[in-house]
């Protein structure tokens, strides 16, 4: 970002913390399950929980990159795509070895 107006053009793909969160969800079954439960909620309920989570993270001094990553899930389109991503990676990552593609 070069100036204040550039922050408006920033996309979720620019949020390294969000990308790391998606990778962690693909690598860790607990993170995957947690995000899948959150993202499978109706949009209004998901937004309430994400907003509460972000507030709690801020109060507890969580790293800003992580707070921004979680806040990305407030956007309906981002949440929908994130759900697709973690669903796909969970199918690939957590299948028994004999079912994985070689």
N, C-alpha and C positions, 0 to 999 in steps of 0.2 A: 504494500500500500504506500502510495506516494503522498497522498493528502487525504483530507476528510471525505471527499467525494468518492474516492476509490473504494472505501469500505462498503459502499452500497453495491458495488459490482462484484464483491467477493462471493464465491460460491462455496457450497459445502465441500466440494472437492479441494478447496484451498485450505480447509481446516485439517491440519495434520493430525490433530487429536481425534477427529472423527474417523479418519482413515485408520488410525491405530486402533480405535474402538472396534471397528468392523473386523480388522485383522484379529484382534483379541477374541472376538466372538466366534471367529472361525477356528481358532486354536484351542479355546477353552470351553468345555461343555457347560460349566456353571454360568459363565458370562453369556453364552449363547442362549441358554434356557431363560435367564433373567430378561434379556432383551426380547426374546420371542414372546414371553408372557406380557411384557409391557406393550410391545408393538401390535399385539393381537387384540388389544382393548379397543373399544370404540374411540373415535378421535377425541371427543370431548373428555372422556375419562383419562385417556393417555396424556392429554395436554395438562390436565389438573395435576396428575402425578409427576410429570416431567417438571412442571413449574415448581412444585413443592420440593422435588429433588434438587433442582438448581438452587433454590433458596437455601436449602440445608447445606449444600456444598459451599456456597458463598459464606455462610455463617461460620462453617467449620474450616475455612481457609484452604479449600481444595485448590489444586493447581488450575490456573485460568484456562489452560488448554483443555483440561478434562471438563471443566464447567461449560466451555463453549461447545465441546463435542456432544455433551448431553443436551444442551439447549437446542442443538440442530434438530433434535427429535420432536420439537414443538411444531415444526412444519409438516403438514400432512403428506406432501409429496416426498419429502426426505424420509419420513417415517415409513411410508409404503415401500420405497426403494430399499431402505435398510432391512425391512422385513424380508423382502425378496432375497437380498444378499445373504442374510444369516440363515434363511431357510435352505438356500442352495448350498452354502458351504457346510451346513450341518449334515446334509444328505451325503456330501462327499467325504467330509472329515470323520464322521462318527460311525460310518458303516463298518462292519467287520471287514477285515482285509480281503477276504475271499469275494466280497461284493464290489470292491473298488475297481475302477478302471485301471488298467495297466498302462 
